Amino acid sequence: MTDAQPRVAIVTGAARGIGAATAQRLAADGFAVAVVDLDEAAGKSTVEAIEAAGGRALAVGADVSDADQVTAAVDRIAAELGPPVVLVNNAGVLRDNMLFKMSDSDWDIVMNVHLRGAFLMTRAAQKHMIDAKWGRIVNLSSTSALGNRGQANYSTAKAGLQGFTKTLAIELGKFGVTANAVAPGFIQTEMTKATAERLGVGFDDFIQYNASQIPVARVGQPEDIAHLVSFFVSEGAGFVSGQVVYAAGGPRA
């Protein structure tokens, strides 16, 4: 990478939380970053933070589960920032409920955003990576992929992303493209705050309880995941592909 021609990274769901932290870290690493979120205006704060630190970024609004919007978004990124060679599939939603209470829409929206979204974004971006003979794909899974009460939809989607990741590694490796997955444990974000609210538990108490269950005795922060993504997309990680790393403050299967 050079200052004149930085490589371009896309981070979905980058308006806040893990996505925002990852976008800012990649910008600090020297990437020009496309901040993709459902609401373009919501991504402006991430873009402003990147630009304030001397980086280059573009906010792009797109529903990652809509094929036409994804195509338009990636085409716009290629035209305005340059061909993307890094993709971080982070966009996600929660629709938690016990199986017998879970609606069809609860299931469908989680599958559409996590799985269909990752598929559509990757399909659109991979051609640029193949042309460049270099690329990095990082998919955000979760410890919930191992099973989690009240998250049949989310757990299934996050487990599916691990299979997706391994298949991408097999298919795209010969083109200089790696694919890996990060599976975070408890990360202190608006999403986990919403989970606490759903359970009727104060967020501070929720954090304290979860920290007590984690070997490193603290919950994770978005920056913890951003650091790991930074490694996976680095030049030095070119021989690491098809892996799932549980970033959970302790061992997971």
Accessible surface in RSA format (square Angstrom, percent):
REM  Atomic radii and reference values for relative SASA: ProtOr
REM  Chains: A
REM  Algorithm: Lee & Richards
REM  Probe-radius: 1.40
REM  Slices: 20
REM RES _ NUM      All-atoms   Total-Side   Main-Chain    Non-polar    All polar
REM                ABS   REL    ABS   REL    ABS   REL    ABS   REL    ABS   REL
RES MET A   1   108.12  56.0  37.23  24.6  70.89 168.8  42.74  36.3  65.38  86.6
RES THR A   2    87.04  61.9  76.31  77.4  10.73  25.6  81.09 108.9   5.95   9.0
RES ASP A   3   152.87 107.1 121.32 120.8  31.54  74.6  43.23 101.7 109.64 109.3
RES ALA A   4    95.63  87.9  60.59  93.5  35.05  79.7  71.71 101.0  23.92  63.4
RES GLN A   5   131.22  73.4 123.67  90.4   7.54  18.0  48.87 104.0  82.34  62.5
RES PRO A   6    25.81  18.8  19.12  17.4   6.69  24.3  19.12  15.8   6.69  41.6
RES ARG A   7    68.35  28.7  63.03  32.1   5.33  12.7  19.74  27.0  48.61  29.5
RES VAL A   8     3.14   2.1   3.01   2.7   0.14   0.3   3.01   2.6   0.14   0.4
RES ALA A   9     0.00   0.0   0.00   0.0   0.00   0.0   0.00   0.0   0.00   0.0
RES ILE A  10     0.00   0.0   0.00   0.0   0.00   0.0   0.00   0.0   0.00   0.0
RES VAL A  11     0.00   0.0   0.00   0.0   0.00   0.0   0.00   0.0   0.00   0.0
RES THR A  12     2.05   1.5   2.05   2.1   0.00   0.0   0.44   0.6   1.62   2.4
RES GLY A  13    16.84  20.8   0.00   N/A  16.84  20.8  10.86  29.8   5.99  13.4
RES ALA A  14     0.00   0.0   0.00   0.0   0.00   0.0   0.00   0.0   0.00   0.0
RES ALA A  15    16.80  15.4   7.68  11.8   9.12  20.7   7.68  10.8   9.12  24.2
RES ARG A  16   150.41  63.2 143.63  73.2   6.78  16.1  52.22  71.4  98.19  59.5
RES GLY A  17    24.72  30.5   0.00   N/A  24.72  30.5  13.44  36.9  11.28  25.3
RES ILE A  18    27.89  15.9  24.19  18.0   3.70   8.9  24.19  17.4   3.70  10.0
RES GLY A  19     0.18   0.2   0.00   N/A   0.18   0.2   0.00   0.0   0.18   0.4
RES ALA A  20    11.49  10.6  11.49  17.7   0.00   0.0  11.49  16.2   0.00   0.0
RES ALA A  21    11.84  10.9   3.06   4.7   8.78  20.0   8.31  11.7   3.53   9.3
RES THR A  22     0.44   0.3   0.44   0.4   0.00   0.0   0.24   0.3   0.20   0.3
RES ALA A  23     0.00   0.0   0.00   0.0   0.00   0.0   0.00   0.0   0.00   0.0
RES GLN A  24    74.85  41.9  68.40  50.0   6.46  15.4  18.01  38.3  56.84  43.1
RES ARG A  25    75.99  31.9  71.08  36.2   4.91  11.7  22.72  31.1  53.27  32.3
RES LEU A  26     0.00   0.0   0.00   0.0   0.00   0.0   0.00   0.0   0.00   0.0
RES ALA A  27    13.37  12.3   4.06   6.3   9.32  21.2   4.43   6.2   8.94  23.7
RES ALA A  28    87.00  80.0  43.15  66.6  43.85  99.8  56.09  79.0  30.91  81.9
RES ASP A  29    52.02  36.4  26.81  26.7  25.22  59.6  18.51  43.6  33.51  33.4
RES GLY A  30    35.06  43.2   0.00   N/A  35.06  43.2  28.97  79.5   6.09  13.6
RES PHE A  31     9.56   4.8   5.86   3.6   3.70   9.6   6.18   3.7   3.38   9.7
RES ALA A  32     0.70   0.6   0.00   0.0   0.70   1.6   0.62   0.9   0.09   0.2
RES VAL A  33     0.00   0.0   0.00   0.0   0.00   0.0   0.00   0.0   0.00   0.0
RES ALA A  34     0.00   0.0   0.00   0.0   0.00   0.0   0.00   0.0   0.00   0.0
RES VAL A  35     0.63   0.4   0.00   0.0   0.63   1.5   0.00   0.0   0.63   1.7
RES VAL A  36     0.22   0.1   0.22   0.2   0.00   0.0   0.22   0.2   0.00   0.0
RES ASP A  37    28.67  20.1  25.52  25.4   3.15   7.4   3.86   9.1  24.81  24.7
RES LEU A  38   132.46  73.8 111.97  80.1  20.49  51.5 112.01  78.7  20.45  55.0
RES ASP A  39    79.24  55.5  74.83  74.5   4.41  10.4  30.43  71.6  48.80  48.7
RES GLU A  40    58.03  33.3  54.32  41.1   3.70   8.8  20.03  38.7  37.99  31.0
RES ALA A  41    67.14  61.7  53.87  83.1  13.28  30.2  54.88  77.3  12.26  32.5
RES ALA A  42    42.94  39.5  25.35  39.1  17.59  40.0  37.40  52.7   5.53  14.7
RES GLY A  43     0.57   0.7   0.00   N/A   0.57   0.7   0.57   1.6   0.00   0.0
RES LYS A  44    97.99  47.8  97.90  60.1   0.09   0.2  57.96  52.2  40.03  42.6
RES SER A  45    68.98  58.3  60.68  81.0   8.29  19.1  47.68 101.5  21.30  29.8
RES THR A  46     3.11   2.2   1.34   1.4   1.77   4.2   1.70   2.3   1.40   2.1
RES VAL A  47    13.05   8.6  13.05  11.8   0.00   0.0  13.05  11.3   0.00   0.0
RES GLU A  48   109.36  62.8 104.52  79.1   4.84  11.5  39.85  77.1  69.51  56.7
RES ALA A  49    40.99  37.7  26.09  40.3  14.90  33.9  34.23  48.2   6.76  17.9
RES ILE A  50     3.29   1.9   0.18   0.1   3.12   7.5   2.98   2.1   0.31   0.8
RES GLU A  51    91.98  52.8  76.20  57.6  15.78  37.6  24.23  46.9  67.75  55.3
RES ALA A  52    94.24  86.6  48.91  75.5  45.33 103.1  61.82  87.1  32.42  85.9
RES ALA A  53    93.18  85.7  49.99  77.1  43.19  98.2  63.00  88.7  30.17  79.9
RES GLY A  54    71.68  88.4   0.00   N/A  71.68  88.4  36.20  99.3  35.48  79.5
RES GLY A  55    25.76  31.8   0.00   N/A  25.76  31.8  14.23  39.1  11.53  25.8
RES ARG A  56   114.20  47.9 109.83  56.0   4.37  10.4  53.32  72.9  60.88  36.9
RES ALA A  57    11.82  10.9   0.00   0.0  11.82  26.9   0.00   0.0  11.82  31.3
RES LEU A  58    27.85  15.5  26.47  18.9   1.38   3.5  27.85  19.6   0.00   0.0
RES ALA A  59     3.68   3.4   0.49   0.8   3.19   7.3   0.49   0.7   3.19   8.5
RES VAL A  60     2.48   1.6   2.31   2.1   0.17   0.4   2.31   2.0   0.17   0.5
RES GLY A  61    30.88  38.1   0.00   N/A  30.88  38.1   8.14  22.3  22.74  50.9
RES ALA A  62     4.23   3.9   0.72   1.1   3.51   8.0   2.13   3.0   2.10   5.6
RES ASP A  63    44.27  31.0  42.13  41.9   2.14   5.1   5.70  13.4  38.57  38.5
RES VAL A  64    11.27   7.4   9.59   8.7   1.67   4.0   9.59   8.3   1.67   4.5
RES SER A  65    21.43  18.1  15.34  20.5   6.09  14.0   1.21   2.6  20.21  28.3
RES ASP A  66    51.93  36.4  47.21  47.0   4.72  11.2   8.64  20.3  43.29  43.2
RES ALA A  67    33.45  30.8  29.17  45.0   4.28   9.7  30.03  42.3   3.42   9.1
RES ASP A  68   116.95  81.9 110.06 109.5   6.89  16.3  30.71  72.3  86.24  86.0
RES GLN A  69    79.86  44.7  74.73  54.6   5.13  12.2  30.21  64.3  49.65  37.7
RES VAL A  70     1.98   1.3   1.98   1.8   0.00   0.0   1.98   1.7   0.00   0.0
RES THR A  71    70.00  49.8  69.31  70.3   0.69   1.6  46.14  62.0  23.86  36.1
RES ALA A  72    61.69  56.7  50.78  78.4  10.91  24.8  57.43  80.9   4.26  11.3
RES ALA A  73     4.69   4.3   0.86   1.3   3.83   8.7   4.41   6.2   0.29   0.8
RES VAL A  74     0.94   0.6   0.94   0.9   0.00   0.0   0.94   0.8   0.00   0.0
RES ASP A  75    71.30  49.9  65.11  64.8   6.19  14.6  27.96  65.8  43.34  43.2
RES ARG A  76    78.19  32.8  70.76  36.1   7.42  17.7  40.59  55.5  37.60  22.8
RES ILE A  77     0.00   0.0   0.00   0.0   0.00   0.0   0.00   0.0   0.00   0.0
RES ALA A  78    25.26  23.2  14.60  22.5  10.66  24.2  14.81  20.9  10.45  27.7
RES ALA A  79    89.04  81.9  45.76  70.6  43.28  98.4  57.30  80.7  31.74  84.1
RES GLU A  80    87.06  50.0  67.89  51.4  19.17  45.7  34.98  67.7  52.08  42.5
RES LEU A  81    16.97   9.5   5.34   3.8  11.63  29.2   7.27   5.1   9.70  26.1
RES GLY A  82    11.40  14.1   0.00   N/A  11.40  14.1  10.85  29.8   0.55   1.2
RES PRO A  83    76.07  55.4  71.43  65.1   4.64  16.9  71.43  59.0   4.64  28.8
RES PRO A  84     0.00   0.0   0.00   0.0   0.00   0.0   0.00   0.0   0.00   0.0
RES VAL A  85     9.75   6.4   9.75   8.8   0.00   0.0   9.75   8.5   0.00   0.0
RES VAL A  86     0.02   0.0   0.00   0.0   0.02   0.0   0.00   0.0   0.02   0.0
RES LEU A  87     0.00   0.0   0.00   0.0   0.00   0.0   0.00   0.0   0.00   0.0
RES VAL A  88     0.31   0.2   0.31   0.3   0.00   0.0   0.31   0.3   0.00   0.0
RES ASN A  89     9.95   6.9   5.71   5.5   4.24  10.2   5.30  12.8   4.65   4.5
RES ASN A  90    23.31  16.1  15.09  14.6   8.22  19.8   0.96   2.3  22.35  21.6
RES ALA A  91    20.92  19.2  12.82  19.8   8.11  18.4  13.68  19.3   7.24  19.2
RES GLY A  92    25.37  31.3   0.00   N/A  25.37  31.3   3.16   8.7  22.21  49.8
RES VAL A  93    36.83  24.2  34.22  31.0   2.60   6.3  36.83  32.0   0.00   0.0
RES LEU A  94    33.34  18.6  21.16  15.1  12.19  30.6  21.16  14.9  12.19  32.8
RES ARG A  95    98.10  41.2  91.14  46.5   6.96  16.6  27.80  38.0  70.30  42.6
RES ASP A  96    17.80  12.5   2.02   2.0  15.78  37.3   0.98   2.3  16.82  16.8
RES ASN A  97    45.44  31.3  43.43  42.0   2.01   4.8   2.54   6.1  42.90  41.5
RES MET A  98    63.35  32.8  62.16  41.1   1.18   2.8  56.70  48.2   6.64   8.8
RES LEU A  99   135.24  75.3 123.71  88.5  11.53  29.0 123.71  86.9  11.53  31.0
RES PHE A 100   166.44  83.3 127.00  78.7  39.44 102.6 137.99  83.7  28.44  81.4
RES LYS A 101   125.21  61.1 101.32  62.2  23.89  56.9  52.93  47.6  72.29  77.0
RES MET A 102    27.89  14.4   4.75   3.1  23.14  55.1   3.76   3.2  24.13  32.0
RES SER A 103    50.22  42.4  39.95  53.3  10.27  23.7  46.58  99.2   3.64   5.1
RES ASP A 104   120.39  84.3 112.54 112.0   7.85  18.6  33.86  79.7  86.52  86.3
RES SER A 105    75.13  63.5  68.90  91.9   6.24  14.4  51.62 109.9  23.52  32.9
RES ASP A 106    27.58  19.3  27.25  27.1   0.33   0.8   1.00   2.4  26.58  26.5
RES TRP A 107    93.52  37.5  93.52  45.3   0.00   0.0  73.57  39.2  19.96  32.4
RES ASP A 108    71.43  50.0  70.44  70.1   0.99   2.3  17.18  40.4  54.25  54.1
RES ILE A 109    60.34  34.3  58.24  43.4   2.10   5.0  59.93  43.2   0.41   1.1
RES VAL A 110     0.00   0.0   0.00   0.0   0.00   0.0   0.00   0.0   0.00   0.0
RES MET A 111    27.38  14.2  26.13  17.3   1.26   3.0  20.63  17.5   6.75   8.9
RES ASN A 112    60.14  41.5  60.12  58.1   0.02   0.1   2.36   5.7  57.78  55.9
RES VAL A 113    22.15  14.6  20.30  18.4   1.85   4.4  20.30  17.6   1.85   5.0
RES HIS A 114     4.65   2.5   1.50   1.0   3.14   8.0   2.31   2.4   2.33   2.7
RES LEU A 115    53.99  30.1  49.36  35.3   4.63  11.6  49.95  35.1   4.04  10.9
RES ARG A 116   104.91  44.0  98.96  50.4   5.96  14.2  28.21  38.6  76.70  46.5
RES GLY A 117     1.00   1.2   0.00   N/A   1.00   1.2   1.00   2.7   0.00   0.0
RES ALA A 118     4.21   3.9   1.77   2.7   2.44   5.5   2.48   3.5   1.73   4.6
RES PHE A 119    85.72  42.9  85.47  52.9   0.26   0.7  85.47  51.8   0.26   0.7
RES LEU A 120     5.34   3.0   3.73   2.7   1.60   4.0   3.77   2.6   1.57   4.2
RES MET A 121     0.81   0.4   0.81   0.5   0.00   0.0   0.81   0.7   0.00   0.0
RES THR A 122     3.37   2.4   3.31   3.4   0.06   0.1   3.34   4.5   0.03   0.0
RES ARG A 123   127.72  53.6 120.11  61.2   7.61  18.1  50.52  69.0  77.19  46.8
RES ALA A 124    16.09  14.8   8.51  13.1   7.58  17.2  16.00  22.5   0.08   0.2
RES ALA A 125     0.00   0.0   0.00   0.0   0.00   0.0   0.00   0.0   0.00   0.0
RES GLN A 126    43.68  24.4  43.63  31.9   0.05   0.1  10.22  21.7  33.47  25.4
RES LYS A 127    97.20  47.4  94.94  58.3   2.26   5.4  53.86  48.5  43.34  46.2
RES HIS A 128    30.31  16.6  28.68  19.9   1.63   4.2  22.83  23.5   7.48   8.7
RES MET A 129     0.00   0.0   0.00   0.0   0.00   0.0   0.00   0.0   0.00   0.0
RES ILE A 130    49.23  28.0  45.67  34.0   3.55   8.6  45.67  32.9   3.55   9.6
RES ASP A 131   113.48  79.5  87.34  86.9  26.13  61.8  32.09  75.5  81.39  81.2
RES ALA A 132    54.37  50.0  23.24  35.9  31.14  70.8  34.81  49.0  19.56  51.8
RES LYS A 133   159.63  77.9 145.32  89.2  14.31  34.1 102.29  92.1  57.34  61.1
RES TRP A 134    29.37  11.8  29.37  14.2   0.00   0.0  28.73  15.3   0.64   1.0
RES GLY A 135     0.00   0.0   0.00   N/A   0.00   0.0   0.00   0.0   0.00   0.0
RES ARG A 136     6.14   2.6   6.14   3.1   0.00   0.0   0.43   0.6   5.71   3.5
RES ILE A 137     0.88   0.5   0.00   0.0   0.88   2.1   0.00   0.0   0.88   2.4
RES VAL A 138     0.81   0.5   0.81   0.7   0.00   0.0   0.81   0.7   0.00   0.0
RES ASN A 139     0.00   0.0   0.00   0.0   0.00   0.0   0.00   0.0   0.00   0.0
RES LEU A 140     5.19   2.9   4.99   3.6   0.20   0.5   4.99   3.5   0.20   0.5
RES SER A 141     2.89   2.4   0.00   0.0   2.89   6.7   0.00   0.0   2.89   4.0
RES SER A 142    10.18   8.6  10.18  13.6   0.00   0.0   2.54   5.4   7.64  10.7
RES THR A 143    19.36  13.8  16.29  16.5   3.07   7.3   0.61   0.8  18.75  28.3
RES SER A 144    11.39   9.6   9.40  12.5   1.99   4.6   1.99   4.2   9.40  13.2
RES ALA A 145    19.60  18.0   1.98   3.1  17.62  40.1   1.98   2.8  17.62  46.7
RES LEU A 146    87.30  48.6  49.92  35.7  37.38  94.0  55.92  39.3  31.38  84.4
RES GLY A 147    50.34  62.1   0.00   N/A  50.34  62.1  29.74  81.6  20.60  46.1
RES ASN A 148    80.19  55.3  62.95  60.8  17.24  41.5   8.34  20.1  71.85  69.4
RES ARG A 149   197.79  83.0 168.95  86.1  28.84  68.7  75.79 103.6 122.00  73.9
RES GLY A 150    11.31  13.9   0.00   N/A  11.31  13.9   4.84  13.3   6.47  14.5
RES GLN A 151    12.13   6.8  12.09   8.8   0.03   0.1   1.43   3.1  10.69   8.1
RES ALA A 152    36.16  33.3  25.16  38.8  11.01  25.0  34.54  48.6   1.63   4.3
RES ASN A 153     0.00   0.0   0.00   0.0   0.00   0.0   0.00   0.0   0.00   0.0
RES TYR A 154    24.27  11.3  24.27  13.8   0.00   0.0   4.82   3.6  19.45  24.0
RES SER A 155    12.74  10.8  11.92  15.9   0.83   1.9  12.16  25.9   0.58   0.8
RES THR A 156    63.11  44.9  55.91  56.7   7.20  17.2  42.62  57.3  20.48  31.0
RES ALA A 157     0.00   0.0   0.00   0.0   0.00   0.0   0.00   0.0   0.00   0.0
RES LYS A 158     8.19   4.0   8.19   5.0   0.00   0.0   0.19   0.2   8.00   8.5
RES ALA A 159    44.76  41.2  35.76  55.2   9.00  20.5  36.72  51.7   8.04  21.3
RES GLY A 160    30.34  37.4   0.00   N/A  30.34  37.4  24.90  68.3   5.45  12.2
RES LEU A 161     3.93   2.2   3.93   2.8   0.00   0.0   3.93   2.8   0.00   0.0
RES GLN A 162    28.61  16.0  28.61  20.9   0.00   0.0   6.26  13.3  22.35  17.0
RES GLY A 163    39.00  48.1   0.00   N/A  39.00  48.1  35.46  97.3   3.54   7.9
RES PHE A 164    45.82  22.9  38.06  23.6   7.76  20.2  43.60  26.4   2.22   6.4
RES THR A 165     0.00   0.0   0.00   0.0   0.00   0.0   0.00   0.0   0.00   0.0
RES LYS A 166    94.35  46.0  93.47  57.4   0.88   2.1  66.63  60.0  27.73  29.5
RES THR A 167    66.07  47.0  65.89  66.8   0.19   0.4  38.84  52.2  27.24  41.2
RES LEU A 168    16.16   9.0  16.04  11.5   0.12   0.3  16.04  11.3   0.12   0.3
RES ALA A 169    15.36  14.1   7.23  11.2   8.13  18.5   7.71  10.9   7.66  20.3
RES ILE A 170   144.28  82.1 118.33  88.2  25.95  62.6 125.31  90.2  18.97  51.5
RES GLU A 171   104.52  60.0  92.26  69.8  12.26  29.2  32.80  63.5  71.72  58.6
RES LEU A 172    14.67   8.2  14.67  10.5   0.00   0.0  14.67  10.3   0.00   0.0
RES GLY A 173    37.71  46.5   0.00   N/A  37.71  46.5  21.98  60.3  15.73  35.2
RES LYS A 174   175.55  85.6 129.49  79.5  46.06 109.7  84.72  76.3  90.84  96.8
RES PHE A 175    70.55  35.3  65.20  40.4   5.36  13.9  70.55  42.8   0.00   0.0
RES GLY A 176    33.83  41.7   0.00   N/A  33.83  41.7  29.04  79.7   4.79  10.7
RES VAL A 177     1.62   1.1   0.29   0.3   1.33   3.2   0.32   0.3   1.31   3.5
RES THR A 178     8.68   6.2   8.57   8.7   0.11   0.3   7.84  10.5   0.85   1.3
RES ALA A 179     0.21   0.2   0.21   0.3   0.00   0.0   0.21   0.3   0.00   0.0
RES ASN A 180     0.73   0.5   0.73   0.7   0.00   0.0   0.00   0.0   0.73   0.7
RES ALA A 181     0.00   0.0   0.00   0.0   0.00   0.0   0.00   0.0   0.00   0.0
RES VAL A 182     0.00   0.0   0.00   0.0   0.00   0.0   0.00   0.0   0.00   0.0
RES ALA A 183     0.00   0.0   0.00   0.0   0.00   0.0   0.00   0.0   0.00   0.0
RES PRO A 184     9.93   7.2   8.58   7.8   1.35   4.9   8.58   7.1   1.35   8.4
RES GLY A 185    15.27  18.8   0.00   N/A  15.27  18.8   3.96  10.9  11.31  25.3
RES PHE A 186    32.54  16.3  17.62  10.9  14.92  38.8  23.07  14.0   9.47  27.1
RES ILE A 187     8.83   5.0   8.28   6.2   0.55   1.3   8.28   6.0   0.55   1.5
RES GLN A 188    65.26  36.5  57.80  42.2   7.47  17.8   5.52  11.7  59.75  45.3
RES THR A 189    22.87  16.3  11.88  12.0  10.99  26.2  18.50  24.9   4.37   6.6
RES GLU A 190    93.15  53.5  86.22  65.2   6.92  16.5  26.62  51.5  66.53  54.3
RES MET A 191    61.12  31.6  56.67  37.5   4.44  10.6  43.44  36.9  17.67  23.4
RES THR A 192    25.19  17.9  25.09  25.4   0.10   0.2  25.19  33.8   0.00   0.0
RES LYS A 193    80.03  39.0  80.03  49.1   0.00   0.0  28.44  25.6  51.59  55.0
RES ALA A 194    50.30  46.2  44.12  68.1   6.17  14.0  45.36  63.9   4.93  13.1
RES THR A 195    22.33  15.9  20.50  20.8   1.82   4.3  18.63  25.0   3.70   5.6
RES ALA A 196     0.43   0.4   0.43   0.7   0.00   0.0   0.43   0.6   0.00   0.0
RES GLU A 197   117.03  67.2  94.55  71.5  22.48  53.5  44.81  86.7  72.21  59.0
RES ARG A 198   115.15  48.3  77.78  39.6  37.38  89.0  58.09  79.4  57.07  34.6
RES LEU A 199    92.89  51.7  64.68  46.3  28.21  70.9  69.46  48.8  23.43  63.0
RES GLY A 200    70.53  87.0   0.00   N/A  70.53  87.0  36.34  99.7  34.19  76.6
RES VAL A 201    59.41  39.1  48.80  44.2  10.61  25.6  53.50  46.5   5.91  16.0
RES GLY A 202    45.38  56.0   0.00   N/A  45.38  56.0  34.72  95.3  10.65  23.9
RES PHE A 203    42.32  21.2  33.72  20.9   8.60  22.4  33.72  20.4   8.60  24.6
RES ASP A 204   116.26  81.4 108.81 108.3   7.46  17.6  35.53  83.6  80.74  80.5
RES ASP A 205    90.93  63.7  86.13  85.7   4.80  11.3  20.08  47.3  70.84  70.7
RES PHE A 206    26.74  13.4  26.23  16.2   0.51   1.3  26.74  16.2   0.00   0.0
RES ILE A 207    30.17  17.2  30.17  22.5   0.00   0.0  30.17  21.7   0.00   0.0
RES GLN A 208   131.36  73.5 125.16  91.5   6.20  14.8  42.88  91.3  88.48  67.1
RES TYR A 209   134.37  62.7 127.91  72.8   6.46  16.8  95.97  72.1  38.41  47.3
RES ASN A 210    28.11  19.4  27.78  26.8   0.33   0.8   0.48   1.1  27.63  26.7
RES ALA A 211    17.64  16.2  16.81  25.9   0.84   1.9  17.11  24.1   0.54   1.4
RES SER A 212    80.80  68.3  40.30  53.8  40.50  93.3  48.96 104.3  31.84  44.6
RES GLN A 213   111.09  62.1  80.74  59.0  30.35  72.3  29.59  63.0  81.51  61.8
RES ILE A 214    20.75  11.8  13.88  10.3   6.87  16.6  15.13  10.9   5.62  15.3
RES PRO A 215   100.29  73.1  59.78  54.5  40.51 147.3  72.86  60.2  27.43 170.5
RES VAL A 216    88.60  58.3  63.78  57.7  24.82  59.8  71.50  62.1  17.10  46.4
RES ALA A 217    76.54  70.4  55.35  85.4  21.19  48.2  56.04  78.9  20.50  54.3
RES ARG A 218   118.31  49.7 114.37  58.3   3.94   9.4  56.56  77.3  61.75  37.4
RES VAL A 219     7.88   5.2   5.43   4.9   2.46   5.9   5.66   4.9   2.22   6.0
RES GLY A 220    12.75  15.7   0.00   N/A  12.75  15.7  10.00  27.4   2.75   6.2
RES GLN A 221    66.65  37.3  66.65  48.7   0.00   0.0  31.51  67.1  35.14  26.7
RES PRO A 222    17.21  12.5  17.21  15.7   0.00   0.0  17.21  14.2   0.00   0.0
RES GLU A 223    94.18  54.1  94.18  71.3   0.00   0.0  49.29  95.3  44.89  36.6
RES ASP A 224    47.15  33.0  37.22  37.0   9.94  23.5  16.97  39.9  30.18  30.1
RES ILE A 225     0.83   0.5   0.83   0.6   0.00   0.0   0.83   0.6   0.00   0.0
RES ALA A 226     1.73   1.6   1.69   2.6   0.04   0.1   1.69   2.4   0.04   0.1
RES HIS A 227    97.66  53.4  90.69  63.0   6.97  17.8  69.12  71.2  28.53  33.2
RES LEU A 228    38.12  21.2  34.25  24.5   3.86   9.7  37.87  26.6   0.24   0.6
RES VAL A 229     0.00   0.0   0.00   0.0   0.00   0.0   0.00   0.0   0.00   0.0
RES SER A 230     9.64   8.1   7.89  10.5   1.75   4.0   0.43   0.9   9.20  12.9
RES PHE A 231    94.96  47.5  88.80  55.0   6.16  16.0  94.51  57.3   0.46   1.3
RES PHE A 232     3.06   1.5   2.49   1.5   0.57   1.5   2.49   1.5   0.57   1.6
RES VAL A 233     1.30   0.9   0.67   0.6   0.64   1.5   0.67   0.6   0.64   1.7
RES SER A 234    38.55  32.6  31.33  41.8   7.23  16.6  35.97  76.6   2.58   3.6
RES GLU A 235   114.03  65.5  97.26  73.6  16.77  39.9  62.98 121.8  51.06  41.7
RES GLY A 236    71.66  88.4   0.00   N/A  71.66  88.4  39.72 109.0  31.93  71.5
RES ALA A 237     0.00   0.0   0.00   0.0   0.00   0.0   0.00   0.0   0.00   0.0
RES GLY A 238    40.93  50.5   0.00   N/A  40.93  50.5  18.79  51.6  22.14  49.6
RES PHE A 239   206.11 103.1 182.73 113.2  23.38  60.8 185.84 112.7  20.27  58.0
RES VAL A 240    45.42  29.9  42.73  38.7   2.69   6.5  45.42  39.5   0.00   0.0
RES SER A 241    38.83  32.8  22.69  30.3  16.14  37.2  22.69  48.3  16.14  22.6
RES GLY A 242     8.27  10.2   0.00   N/A   8.27  10.2   5.79  15.9   2.48   5.6
RES GLN A 243    87.61  49.0  87.49  63.9   0.12   0.3  16.57  35.3  71.03  53.9
RES VAL A 244    33.09  21.8   8.95   8.1  24.14  58.2   8.95   7.8  24.14  65.5
RES VAL A 245    56.10  36.9  53.45  48.4   2.65   6.4  56.10  48.7   0.00   0.0
RES TYR A 246    41.90  19.6  21.68  12.3  20.21  52.6  17.91  13.5  23.99  29.6
RES ALA A 247    26.68  24.5  13.54  20.9  13.14  29.9  23.69  33.4   2.99   7.9
RES ALA A 248    12.05  11.1   0.67   1.0  11.38  25.9   7.04   9.9   5.00  13.3
RES GLY A 249    27.54  34.0   0.00   N/A  27.54  34.0  16.95  46.5  10.59  23.7
RES GLY A 250    25.63  31.6   0.00   N/A  25.63  31.6  15.45  42.4  10.18  22.8
RES PRO A 251   126.11  91.9  99.19  90.4  26.93  97.9 110.56  91.3  15.55  96.6
RES ARG A 252   122.08  51.3  91.10  46.4  30.97  73.7  21.12  28.9 100.95  61.2
RES ALA A 253   104.26  95.9  56.92  87.8  47.33 107.7  95.32 134.2   8.93  23.7
END  Absolute sums over single chains surface
CHAIN  1 A    11547.0       8937.2       2609.8       6558.2       4988.8
END  Absolute sums over all chains
TOTAL         11547.0       8937.2       2609.8       6558.2       4988.8
